[in-house]
Amino acid sequence: MLPIAVALLVGVGVGVAIGVAWWARRNTSSPVVVEPVVDHHDIAGRLSEAVDHLEIGVVISSPSGDVVYRNAAARSTRGTHVGLLLDDHLASIIAETGAGQRVRRVIELHGPPRSWLEVTAEPMPDGGAVATIRDVSERMRTDAMRTDFVTNISHELKTPVGAVAVLAEALIDEDDPDVVHRLADHLVDESHRAVRTIDDLLKLSQIESTRPGDTAVDLTAVVRAAIARGRAVDAGRGVEIAALDMPDELWIHGDERQLVSAVGNLVENAVKYSAPGDGVQVRTRADDVAIEVMVADQGVGIPTRDLDRIFERFYRVDKARSRETGGTGLGLSIVRHVATNHGGDVLVSSQEGEGSTFVLRLPASLRLPNGAPDDSAVGTDRVDAPDTTSAGSGPGTHRE
């Protein structure tokens, strides 16, 4: 019996030992996780701070429709003309969420400049609402420009092509030499108009899609060539073009062809919108801040409401006058893209009935520090004054 009892005691001891070991391993491999204490006030503060850093406006209303929260972007318009207009629309939009539906509306705010805000309001479970406010002005302008571009290019090409067809048909059955000559002149004019539009479209497309060249360009020579083109366009109308404060040479880094196009468009534009006997002044200056070419005229001027749009493709203030002067509606758009390609901008100031001033402004960093470069560093596209017998047939610009 003793051996049996000993065996039983040993078995029990082994079992207890195994059980203790298993219990210890189980408890050491699965430690107890202690949940951190949540400070809801701290989270609310952080959320409010985060929402304040958003670029979009955020507004929260109570179930009664009263605004109980605005983030920094929404607060920035308070007390302004835009803010007052926005509050009226916002109250109406929030009220519409009472039906339990999301409400989205684009609000147009008349300027200048015109702007658009997109307000989206969502109903909340407690009966209130949360609204977001986004500035979609750039998107709306881009969409409008795209639509206008398609419409205008169709019109700009359809009109002269249609006129060519009508004139050609009229010529077929016409026997009177005087009438034939007159119809032929109109036919040539409409053909040139279509060609100018296509040329300017191709030029603008090239400027937009390619990087500008980087050669040494004498900006003074560019301006002188532009003045020669302007005098040719004047065609004896008596518009006086004066070059003032013109340095003998002003060498910069740039794309010569683009700069010739930009400055030429500005000078021709000034001439075409000046009355006989008016003056056009062209100045060039450079300092440590910028390099500028200024073209000022005493022409018809530009209405304030149109100043924000004159650089858009095909935009015109006076369509009849633009057609009369041979403008394609692309000249100022070309000027702005050339300025942008060179890291600069084009500025305009105008007064109706008194004239306009355009400034092509380029960064001073483009200026060559040591003046005229060696011949090996000069680009191959040298600027020469155009032949005045043919310069008038070049593409026109518009001021609209």
Helices and strands as residue ranges (DSSP letters): H 2-29, H 40-52, E 57-61, E 67-70, H 72-75, H 81-96, G 97-99, E 103-109, E 115-123, E 129-135, H 137-172, H 177-209, E 215-218, H 219-234, E 240-244, E 251-254, H 256-272, E 279-286, E 290-297, G 304-306, H 319-325, H 331-341, E 345-351, E 355-363, G 364-366, G 375-377, G 391-393
